[in-house]
Amino acid sequence: MRKLLKYLKHYKVQAVLAPLFKLLEASFELIVPLVVSAIINQIDTGAGSTSYVVYACLILVALGLVGLVSAVAAQYFAAKAAVGFSKELRHDLFKKMQSLSYSEIDKLGTGKMITRMTSDVNQVQSGVNMVLRLFMRSPFIVFGAMIMAFTISTLAGGVFAAAIAVLCVVVFGIMLISIPLYKKVQGNLDNVTVATRETLAGARVLRAFCKEEDEIKGYNAKNTELTKSQLFVGKISALMNPLTFAIINVAVIVLLYVGAIKFDSGVLNRGQVVALYNYMSQILIELIKLANLIITVTKSFACAGRISEILEMNPSLKNGVKSVVGNASFIEYRNVSVNYLNSPLNALENVNFSVNRGETVGIIGGTGAGKTTFVNVLPHFYDVKDGEVLLDGVNINSYGDEQLRDICGIVPQRAVLFEGTIRDNLRWGNEHATDEEIMSAVKAAQAADVINSKQNGLDETVEQGGKNFSGGQRQRLTIARALVKKPQILILDDSASALDYATDAKLRQSLKNLDYKPTVFIVSQRTSSIRNADKIIVLDGGKMVGVGTHEELLKNNEVYREIHYSQFEKEGANG
């Protein structure tokens, strides 16, 4: 939690004023028992007049009003500081998540990152708010009441001190036990979030295979585990209030007993005994608040630790590696091996390949052959385990990621559109692109009919995830988005799988006719999509088992021949 306090630096004034106003309110509360004691003593001795009682009551009202104003001011400043804190924390957390490599994102999981961005940050925000309001107020009243008790009676003050010591042991003991348990609770919440996200994302697949009941059982198991962990830590935290009440009530009994003895001996008067009781009651109320504060702060510490784990993560991508002078090839893979999350098996192994500027490269292979991995190392989404990837003879690690990806147009396997308009989505690569440039890219991507079919054209609304477009429409629009930036390197990662053969053929022809002649990488499961490529790479089990043209591979490569003829027999002349 301490590491996150830097996010309060822009709210120092509010963070100071909130507890100060609370201390002001607490100071007035500590005066109240003394005024009440004075009223009782005046009446008890018969010296008090009606005017004195009215005057004293007006003082109590004034103390209450000033205390109310102080409390409202404290709440305002605490809320402003806490909300500002969470705003800046979310900003940095989101920025950090955006800087993580694919490896870290794969390791964390989307569900866990969502939980940290929402539930964890909200919990920390609540903790900051509560701390600013009560962390100084409650101890101030507790110890202030003890000091006031000592001014009335040393023996009574000793009772206060003993009760507070026992309470500190109970409160901090429960806190130390609860913190790791709350971390476990948040971990179980991660599992529920992940299950919920997967179910919502895969709802159609679940229904298609009638797996709703299985998914419900799995979700219920995770939810039950979360409930059990919450109940367990809740029972421990729930001990705070009854133990606090028990200790305070025992202290009250002892205090009344001591007060009665002192009253009989004439050491204390009736007003002082009432004041001592009022101070003990104030301690009880504040410790109840403190108990709730401790529970909230305990949750906040657990959540802050989980947030800090992400903020302290160092992206595994290597940058600034010494440049290496290569040959004249535009792109070259030298003995490249890649693995995921330190897996003992490589997703790519000892790949050697080069391509010249403006060439089209097809990449084919079975499921899990390493096709996507092959193209993902080029824009530096993953680091290579061994070997190096060269761009214009320079190791890609020597480029800044933004610089490197600025020359790449990437269309991933899953076509994703974002909420907004079609124009907003297509301008991602070039925010200053004119409508003419956008439509040129749209025509090249064979998406002109998509735009023309919409009533508002480029201003047509795109729902979250592009759910109001078909799979083929999303694919063509994402290809157009990549083409708007006129990239030097265009990567199409199985991004035409939803297109029919005629549209696919038109797309490939239009890519060849682009005036800026990008170097194109086409990942596909269909030989028809890559047969006209200048070079075709055949992958099998992460190894490059063939490279050449379509005709050369049909003659010399068994894997390619098997893939092609399995499709040829099924699809006829389109194979």
Secondary structure per residue as TSV (DSSP state, phi and psi in degrees):
chain	resnum	aa	ss	phi	psi
A	1	M	-	360.0	-37.1
A	2	R	G	-59.5	-34.8
A	3	K	G	-69.1	-21.1
A	4	L	G	-89.7	-6.8
A	5	L	G	-65.0	-18.2
A	6	K	G	-61.4	-20.8
A	7	Y	G	-77.1	-1.7
A	8	L	G	-96.0	1.8
A	9	K	G	-63.0	-29.6
A	10	H	G	-86.3	0.5
A	11	Y	G	-129.2	35.8
A	12	K	H	-63.6	-41.6
A	13	V	H	-60.8	-49.1
A	14	Q	H	-64.1	-37.5
A	15	A	H	-68.4	-24.6
A	16	V	H	-88.2	-42.0
A	17	L	H	-67.6	-36.1
A	18	A	H	-58.8	-55.0
A	19	P	H	-66.9	-30.8
A	20	L	H	-64.2	-43.5
A	21	F	H	-65.7	-34.0
A	22	K	H	-66.8	-38.8
A	23	L	H	-65.4	-36.1
A	24	L	H	-64.4	-44.2
A	25	E	H	-60.9	-42.8
A	26	A	H	-64.7	-37.8
A	27	S	H	-61.0	-41.9
A	28	F	H	-66.1	-36.0
A	29	E	H	-65.5	-35.4
A	30	L	H	-69.7	-21.7
A	31	I	H	-79.2	-28.5
A	32	V	H	-54.5	-49.7
A	33	P	H	-58.7	-32.6
A	34	L	H	-67.3	-40.2
A	35	V	H	-65.8	-43.5
A	36	V	H	-61.4	-42.0
A	37	S	H	-60.5	-41.9
A	38	A	H	-63.9	-40.7
A	39	I	H	-61.4	-46.8
A	40	I	H	-62.0	-44.1
A	41	N	H	-64.5	-39.9
A	42	Q	H	-63.6	-43.5
A	43	I	H	-70.1	-38.9
A	44	D	H	-65.0	-37.2
A	45	T	H	-85.1	-8.3
A	46	G	T	79.6	6.4
A	47	A	-	-91.2	-10.6
A	48	G	-	-80.3	136.0
A	49	S	-	-103.3	166.6
A	50	T	H	-62.3	-38.6
A	51	S	H	-63.8	-36.9
A	52	Y	H	-66.4	-42.5
A	53	V	H	-63.6	-42.9
A	54	V	H	-62.9	-42.1
A	55	Y	H	-61.4	-44.5
A	56	A	H	-64.8	-38.8
A	57	C	H	-65.7	-37.7
A	58	L	H	-63.3	-35.9
A	59	I	H	-62.5	-42.1
A	60	L	H	-62.5	-41.5
A	61	V	H	-63.7	-42.8
A	62	A	H	-62.7	-42.6
A	63	L	H	-61.6	-40.0
A	64	G	H	-64.8	-42.9
A	65	L	H	-66.4	-45.0
A	66	V	H	-63.7	-38.7
A	67	G	H	-63.4	-38.5
A	68	L	H	-64.3	-46.0
A	69	V	H	-60.8	-42.4
A	70	S	H	-63.1	-40.7
A	71	A	H	-65.2	-42.8
A	72	V	H	-64.1	-43.7
A	73	A	H	-62.3	-42.7
A	74	A	H	-62.0	-43.1
A	75	Q	H	-62.9	-40.5
A	76	Y	H	-62.0	-50.1
A	77	F	H	-68.1	-37.0
A	78	A	H	-65.5	-43.3
A	79	A	H	-64.8	-41.8
A	80	K	H	-64.0	-42.2
A	81	A	H	-66.7	-42.3
A	82	A	H	-66.9	-43.1
A	83	V	H	-67.3	-41.4
A	84	G	H	-63.8	-39.5
A	85	F	H	-57.9	-49.8
A	86	S	H	-67.1	-33.2
A	87	K	H	-62.2	-49.1
A	88	E	H	-69.7	-34.4
A	89	L	H	-65.5	-45.2
A	90	R	H	-61.6	-40.4
A	91	H	H	-59.0	-49.7
A	92	D	H	-69.2	-36.2
A	93	L	H	-65.4	-43.4
A	94	F	H	-65.5	-41.4
A	95	K	H	-62.1	-40.0
A	96	K	H	-64.7	-43.2
A	97	M	H	-61.5	-36.3
A	98	Q	H	-68.8	-23.9
A	99	S	H	-87.3	-12.0
A	100	L	S	-71.4	147.9
A	101	S	-	-76.1	169.3
A	102	Y	H	-58.0	-32.8
A	103	S	H	-63.3	-46.9
A	104	E	H	-66.0	-38.7
A	105	I	H	-65.0	-41.1
A	106	D	H	-61.5	-39.9
A	107	K	H	-69.5	-44.9
A	108	L	H	-71.9	-45.3
A	109	G	-	88.9	142.3
A	110	T	H	-63.2	-40.6
A	111	G	H	-59.7	-42.7
A	112	K	H	-65.7	-39.0
A	113	M	H	-67.0	-36.2
A	114	I	H	-64.9	-42.6
A	115	T	H	-61.6	-41.5
A	116	R	I	-67.7	-36.1
A	117	M	I	-73.5	-27.0
A	118	T	I	-107.9	-78.8
A	119	S	I	-59.6	-47.0
A	120	D	I	-65.2	-44.9
A	121	V	H	-65.1	-40.1
A	122	N	H	-61.3	-40.2
A	123	Q	H	-66.8	-41.2
A	124	V	H	-66.0	-38.6
A	125	Q	H	-60.2	-44.2
A	126	S	H	-61.6	-39.6
A	127	G	H	-62.7	-43.7
A	128	V	H	-62.5	-44.5
A	129	N	H	-59.3	-48.0
A	130	M	H	-65.8	-39.0
A	131	V	I	-64.8	-45.6
A	132	L	I	-62.7	-31.6
A	133	R	I	-85.4	-39.7
A	134	L	I	-119.5	-17.3
A	135	F	I	-62.8	-35.7
A	136	M	T	-93.7	-32.1
A	137	R	H	-64.2	-52.2
A	138	S	H	-62.1	-51.0
A	139	P	H	-60.8	-35.0
A	140	F	H	-61.7	-45.9
A	141	I	H	-69.0	-40.3
A	142	V	H	-60.7	-52.6
A	143	F	H	-75.7	-30.2
A	144	G	H	-64.4	-41.9
A	145	A	H	-63.3	-38.1
A	146	M	H	-64.5	-42.7
A	147	I	H	-64.5	-42.6
A	148	M	H	-62.4	-36.9
A	149	A	H	-64.2	-39.2
A	150	F	H	-64.0	-33.0
A	151	T	H	-69.6	-24.1
A	152	I	H	-87.6	-46.8
A	153	S	-	-155.9	129.5
A	154	T	H	-64.8	-41.4
A	155	L	H	-64.6	-43.3
A	156	A	H	-64.6	-38.3
A	157	G	H	-62.2	-35.2
A	158	G	H	-63.0	-37.9
A	159	V	H	-61.9	-44.3
A	160	F	H	-59.1	-47.6
A	161	A	H	-61.6	-42.7
A	162	A	H	-64.9	-43.4
A	163	A	H	-63.0	-42.5
A	164	I	H	-65.3	-39.2
A	165	A	H	-61.7	-45.9
A	166	V	H	-63.8	-40.7
A	167	L	H	-63.7	-38.8
A	168	C	H	-61.9	-40.9
A	169	V	H	-61.7	-45.1
A	170	V	H	-64.7	-49.4
A	171	V	H	-62.5	-49.9
A	172	F	H	-74.3	-28.4
A	173	G	H	-63.9	-47.8
A	174	I	H	-63.4	-37.7
A	175	M	H	-62.2	-46.2
A	176	L	H	-63.8	-35.2
A	177	I	H	-73.3	-35.0
A	178	S	H	-77.7	-33.1
A	179	I	H	-55.0	-53.3
A	180	P	H	-64.8	-29.8
A	181	L	H	-70.2	-36.3
A	182	Y	H	-68.4	-32.5
A	183	K	H	-61.9	-40.1
A	184	K	H	-65.0	-40.0
A	185	V	H	-59.5	-45.9
A	186	Q	H	-65.4	-32.8
A	187	G	H	-65.1	-40.4
A	188	N	H	-67.5	-32.9
A	189	L	H	-65.0	-36.4
A	190	D	H	-55.1	-46.7
A	191	N	H	-62.6	-40.1
A	192	V	H	-66.3	-41.3
A	193	T	H	-63.0	-44.1
A	194	V	H	-60.7	-45.9
A	195	A	H	-62.5	-40.6
A	196	T	H	-63.9	-45.5
A	197	R	H	-63.0	-44.7
A	198	E	H	-63.4	-40.1
A	199	T	H	-65.0	-44.2
A	200	L	H	-66.5	-41.5
A	201	A	H	-67.9	-33.7
A	202	G	T	-107.6	25.7
A	203	A	H	-57.5	-41.6
A	204	R	H	-66.6	-39.7
A	205	V	H	-66.8	-41.7
A	206	L	H	-59.6	-43.5
A	207	R	H	-70.3	-35.6
A	208	A	H	-62.7	-33.8
A	209	F	T	-105.1	12.5
A	210	C	T	53.4	44.4
A	211	K	-	-102.5	15.2
A	212	E	H	-58.8	-45.3
A	213	E	H	-63.2	-41.0
A	214	D	H	-63.6	-40.7
A	215	E	H	-68.3	-37.4
A	216	I	H	-62.9	-42.0
A	217	K	H	-63.2	-44.3
A	218	G	H	-62.3	-42.7
A	219	Y	H	-65.0	-43.3
A	220	N	H	-62.0	-35.7
A	221	A	H	-64.6	-44.5
A	222	K	H	-66.4	-39.7
A	223	N	H	-66.7	-37.9
A	224	T	H	-64.6	-40.7
A	225	E	H	-62.8	-41.4
A	226	L	H	-62.6	-43.3
A	227	T	H	-62.4	-44.5
A	228	K	H	-60.6	-45.3
A	229	S	H	-66.4	-37.2
A	230	Q	H	-67.3	-41.4
A	231	L	H	-64.7	-40.3
A	232	F	H	-64.0	-50.8
A	233	V	H	-70.7	-30.1
A	234	G	H	-64.6	-38.2
A	235	K	H	-65.1	-38.7
A	236	I	H	-66.9	-45.5
A	237	S	H	-65.6	-31.7
A	238	A	H	-67.6	-17.0
A	239	L	T	-67.3	-19.5
A	240	M	H	-58.2	-51.9
A	241	N	H	-66.6	-51.1
A	242	P	H	-62.4	-38.0
A	243	L	H	-65.9	-40.2
A	244	T	H	-61.9	-46.8
A	245	F	H	-60.0	-44.5
A	246	A	H	-61.8	-46.3
A	247	I	H	-64.8	-43.3
A	248	I	H	-66.1	-41.6
A	249	N	H	-64.6	-38.7
A	250	V	H	-62.9	-41.2
A	251	A	H	-64.5	-37.4
A	252	V	H	-64.3	-42.6
A	253	I	H	-60.5	-46.7
A	254	V	H	-63.3	-40.9
A	255	L	H	-63.6	-43.7
A	256	L	H	-65.8	-37.0
A	257	Y	H	-64.5	-47.6
A	258	V	H	-64.3	-42.3
A	259	G	H	-62.6	-39.4
A	260	A	H	-63.5	-42.6
A	261	I	H	-62.8	-45.4
A	262	K	H	-66.3	-32.8
A	263	F	H	-69.1	-41.8
A	264	D	H	-63.3	-35.7
A	265	S	T	-82.7	-4.5
A	266	G	T	82.5	7.8
A	267	V	S	-74.4	-37.3
A	268	L	S	-117.8	147.6
A	269	N	-	-99.0	174.8
A	270	R	H	-62.3	-39.7
A	271	G	H	-64.4	-37.5
A	272	Q	H	-68.2	-38.1
A	273	V	H	-63.8	-43.2
A	274	V	H	-63.5	-40.0
A	275	A	H	-61.8	-42.8
A	276	L	H	-61.9	-41.4
A	277	Y	H	-64.0	-42.0
A	278	N	H	-63.0	-39.7
A	279	Y	H	-64.6	-39.4
A	280	M	H	-66.1	-36.8
A	281	S	H	-65.5	-39.5
A	282	Q	H	-61.3	-41.7
A	283	I	H	-61.3	-42.2
A	284	L	H	-59.5	-48.8
A	285	I	H	-61.3	-44.5
A	286	E	H	-68.1	-34.4
A	287	L	H	-71.8	-30.0
A	288	I	H	-63.9	-44.7
A	289	K	H	-62.0	-41.7
A	290	L	H	-65.5	-35.9
A	291	A	H	-62.4	-45.7
A	292	N	H	-64.4	-37.3
A	293	L	H	-62.3	-43.7
A	294	I	H	-61.2	-41.2
A	295	I	H	-62.1	-46.3
A	296	T	H	-63.9	-43.1
A	297	V	H	-66.6	-36.4
A	298	T	H	-61.5	-45.5
A	299	K	H	-61.6	-40.7
A	300	S	H	-63.8	-41.3
A	301	F	H	-62.1	-42.0
A	302	A	H	-62.9	-44.8
A	303	C	H	-68.9	-37.7
A	304	A	H	-62.4	-37.8
A	305	G	H	-63.2	-39.5
A	306	R	H	-68.3	-37.5
A	307	I	H	-67.4	-42.0
A	308	S	H	-61.9	-31.8
A	309	E	H	-57.4	-40.5
A	310	I	H	-75.1	-44.5
A	311	L	H	-62.3	-28.9
A	312	E	T	-91.5	-3.0
A	313	M	-	-68.0	133.9
A	314	N	-	-97.9	120.1
A	315	P	-	-52.9	135.0
A	316	S	-	-77.3	-12.5
A	317	L	-	-64.8	132.2
A	318	K	-	-92.4	129.5
A	319	N	-	-127.4	157.0
A	320	G	-	79.3	14.8
A	321	V	-	-68.2	145.0
A	322	K	-	-55.7	134.1
A	323	S	-	-63.1	146.9
A	324	V	-	-122.0	127.0
A	325	V	-	-81.9	122.4
A	326	G	-	-109.9	-154.4
A	327	N	-	-90.9	-162.0
A	328	A	S	-82.6	-1.8
A	329	S	-	-65.7	146.4
A	330	F	S	-69.5	-48.0
A	331	I	E	-128.8	136.2
A	332	E	E	-142.1	133.1
A	333	Y	E	-102.8	121.5
A	334	R	E	-114.8	107.0
A	335	N	E	51.0	45.4
A	336	V	E	-81.1	128.5
A	337	S	E	-129.2	139.8
A	338	V	E	-136.6	139.0
A	339	N	-	-136.1	165.6
A	340	Y	S	-109.9	129.1
A	341	L	T	50.2	44.9
A	342	N	T	57.2	32.3
A	343	S	-	-66.5	142.8
A	344	P	S	-67.1	-19.8
A	345	L	S	-100.4	135.6
A	346	N	-	-84.0	138.5
A	347	A	S	-75.8	-31.6
A	348	L	E	-130.6	143.8
A	349	E	E	-139.8	119.2
A	350	N	E	51.7	54.9
A	351	V	E	-90.8	127.4
A	352	N	E	-123.9	125.2
A	353	F	E	-166.0	149.2
A	354	S	E	-141.2	153.0
A	355	V	E	-143.7	143.8
A	356	N	-	-90.9	160.8
A	357	R	T	-61.1	135.0
A	358	G	T	86.3	-5.0
A	359	E	-	-80.1	159.4
A	360	T	E	-110.5	128.2
A	361	V	E	-117.3	126.5
A	362	G	E	-99.1	142.7
A	363	I	E	-128.5	123.9
A	364	I	E	-138.7	157.6
A	365	G	E	165.7	171.1
A	366	G	S	-71.2	174.5
A	367	T	T	-61.3	130.4
A	368	G	T	80.7	13.0
A	369	A	S	-77.1	-16.6
A	370	G	S	107.0	17.1
A	371	K	H	-64.4	-50.2
A	372	T	H	-65.8	-38.4
A	373	T	H	-60.5	-39.4
A	374	F	H	-56.6	-46.5
A	375	V	H	-84.2	-21.2
A	376	N	H	-74.0	-21.7
A	377	V	T	-78.6	-20.2
A	378	L	T	-67.7	-45.8
A	379	P	T	-85.2	12.7
A	380	H	T	66.1	38.9
A	381	F	S	-75.6	-31.5
A	382	Y	S	-128.6	150.2
A	383	D	-	-85.5	148.1
A	384	V	-	-79.0	145.5
A	385	K	S	-76.5	-46.0
A	386	D	E	-135.0	158.4
A	387	G	E	80.9	-163.0
A	388	E	E	-157.3	152.9
A	389	V	E	-111.9	126.9
A	390	L	E	-109.8	139.5
A	391	L	E	-124.1	117.2
A	392	D	T	54.7	38.2
A	393	G	T	78.2	5.9
A	394	V	E	-118.5	134.2
A	395	N	E	-55.9	131.0
A	396	I	G	-63.0	-21.0
A	397	N	G	-66.7	-17.9
A	398	S	G	-78.8	-17.4
A	399	Y	S	-86.4	150.0
A	400	G	-	-70.2	145.5
A	401	D	H	-58.1	-41.0
A	402	E	H	-65.2	-40.9
A	403	Q	H	-63.9	-42.6
A	404	L	H	-66.7	-46.1
A	405	R	H	-75.4	-16.2
A	406	D	H	-69.7	-25.5
A	407	I	T	-94.4	-0.9
A	408	C	E	-107.8	138.9
A	409	G	E	-110.2	118.1
A	410	I	E	-118.5	128.3
A	411	V	E	-119.4	102.0
A	412	P	-	-73.3	173.1
A	413	Q	S	-57.7	-45.2
A	414	R	S	-92.7	116.3
A	415	A	-	-76.3	117.1
A	416	V	-	-121.1	126.0
A	417	L	-	-112.7	154.2
A	418	F	-	-113.6	155.3
A	419	E	S	-58.2	135.6
A	420	G	E	149.6	-135.8
A	421	T	E	-120.5	168.6
A	422	I	H	-61.2	-41.5
A	423	R	H	-60.5	-44.4
A	424	D	H	-57.9	-43.0
A	425	N	H	-66.9	-40.9
A	426	L	H	-75.3	-18.1
A	427	R	T	-87.8	6.9
A	428	W	S	-58.7	-40.8
A	429	G	S	-77.9	-25.1
A	430	N	-	-150.7	97.6
A	431	E	T	-67.9	-15.9
A	432	H	T	-101.5	11.0
A	433	A	-	-63.1	136.2
A	434	T	-	-80.2	166.9
A	435	D	H	-62.9	-33.3
A	436	E	H	-64.5	-43.2
A	437	E	H	-66.0	-38.9
A	438	I	H	-64.2	-46.5
A	439	M	H	-67.7	-30.7
A	440	S	H	-62.6	-43.8
A	441	A	H	-67.4	-38.2
A	442	V	H	-62.3	-43.3
A	443	K	H	-65.2	-40.1
A	444	A	H	-63.9	-32.2
A	445	A	T	-86.9	5.5
A	446	Q	T	61.8	34.7
A	447	A	-	-112.0	11.4
A	448	A	H	-62.0	-36.8
A	449	D	H	-66.6	-27.7
A	450	V	H	-65.8	-45.8
A	451	I	H	-66.6	-44.2
A	452	N	H	-67.3	-26.4
A	453	S	T	-79.4	-10.5
A	454	K	S	-95.6	138.6
A	455	Q	T	-60.9	-37.5
A	456	N	T	-99.4	7.2
A	457	G	G	58.4	-129.1
A	458	L	G	-66.0	-18.3
A	459	D	G	-90.9	7.9
A	460	E	-	-62.9	138.1
A	461	T	E	-72.3	135.9
A	462	V	E	-107.9	122.1
A	463	E	-	-76.6	167.7
A	464	Q	G	-56.0	127.4
A	465	G	G	75.9	3.8
A	466	G	G	67.6	34.4
A	467	K	T	-70.1	-15.8
A	468	N	T	-91.4	15.9
A	469	F	S	-125.9	150.8
A	470	S	-	-74.7	169.0
A	471	G	H	-60.2	-43.4
A	472	G	H	-65.8	-37.9
A	473	Q	H	-65.7	-42.2
A	474	R	H	-62.0	-41.8
A	475	Q	H	-63.3	-44.2
A	476	R	H	-67.5	-37.0
A	477	L	H	-69.7	-35.6
A	478	T	H	-70.0	-33.2
A	479	I	H	-65.9	-42.5
A	480	A	H	-62.2	-38.3
A	481	R	H	-60.2	-40.0
A	482	A	H	-69.3	-33.9
A	483	L	H	-77.0	-23.6
A	484	V	H	-60.1	-33.5
A	485	K	T	-81.7	-3.1
A	486	K	-	49.6	65.6
A	487	P	-	-75.7	154.0
A	488	Q	S	-74.4	-31.7
A	489	I	E	-123.9	124.6
A	490	L	E	-113.6	122.2
A	491	I	E	-113.6	116.0
A	492	L	E	-111.5	100.0
A	493	D	E	-92.1	87.8
A	494	D	S	51.6	40.8
A	495	S	T	-92.9	7.4
A	496	A	T	-121.3	19.4
A	497	S	T	-65.5	-26.3
A	498	A	T	-91.4	1.5
A	499	L	S	-92.6	147.2
A	500	D	-	-72.9	167.1
A	501	Y	H	-63.4	-37.0
A	502	A	H	-66.3	-45.5
A	503	T	H	-66.0	-39.3
A	504	D	H	-60.9	-42.7
A	505	A	H	-65.3	-41.1
A	506	K	H	-63.9	-38.0
A	507	L	H	-63.5	-46.4
A	508	R	H	-63.8	-37.1
A	509	Q	H	-67.6	-41.0
A	510	S	H	-67.5	-32.1
A	511	L	H	-66.2	-36.0
A	512	K	H	-67.6	-26.5
A	513	N	T	-92.5	2.8
A	514	L	-	-62.0	134.7
A	515	D	T	-71.9	-22.1
A	516	Y	T	-93.0	0.9
A	517	K	-	46.8	68.4
A	518	P	-	-74.2	158.7
A	519	T	E	-82.4	122.4
A	520	V	E	-112.0	131.4
A	521	F	E	-112.0	121.2
A	522	I	E	-115.3	112.7
A	523	V	E	-94.1	127.7
A	524	S	-	-153.1	156.2
A	525	Q	S	-94.3	-9.6
A	526	R	-	-108.6	128.8
A	527	T	H	-67.3	-24.9
A	528	S	H	-65.7	-26.7
A	529	S	H	-78.4	-20.1
A	530	I	H	-123.3	3.4
A	531	R	T	-63.7	-25.4
A	532	N	T	-96.6	9.1
A	533	A	S	-68.0	152.6
A	534	D	S	-66.1	-36.2
A	535	K	E	-139.9	143.3
A	536	I	E	-123.3	128.1
A	537	I	E	-101.9	129.3
A	538	V	E	-107.0	123.2
A	539	L	E	-112.4	144.8
A	540	D	E	-150.6	114.7
A	541	G	T	62.9	31.7
A	542	G	T	84.5	-1.4
A	543	K	E	-110.2	144.8
A	544	M	E	-84.2	110.2
A	545	V	E	-104.3	1.7
A	546	G	E	-174.8	149.0
A	547	V	E	-151.2	137.2
A	548	G	E	162.2	-168.4
A	549	T	-	-85.2	173.7
A	550	H	H	-58.8	-47.0
A	551	E	H	-66.3	-42.0
A	552	E	H	-62.7	-41.5
A	553	L	H	-71.4	-34.8
A	554	L	H	-61.5	-33.4
A	555	K	H	-80.7	-38.7
A	556	N	H	-112.3	-10.4
A	557	N	-	-121.3	117.3
A	558	E	H	-67.4	-39.9
A	559	V	H	-64.0	-47.6
A	560	Y	H	-64.3	-41.3
A	561	R	H	-62.7	-39.3
A	562	E	H	-65.7	-43.7
A	563	I	H	-62.7	-46.9
A	564	H	H	-63.6	-49.2
A	565	Y	H	-73.4	-23.5
A	566	S	H	-66.8	-35.2
A	567	Q	H	-80.5	-37.2
A	568	F	H	-61.8	-43.8
A	569	E	H	-65.6	-34.5
A	570	K	H	-81.9	-35.2
A	571	E	H	-111.1	1.4
A	572	G	G	68.7	-139.0
A	573	A	G	-64.2	-20.6
A	574	N	G	-71.1	-13.6
A	575	G	-	-67.4	360.0
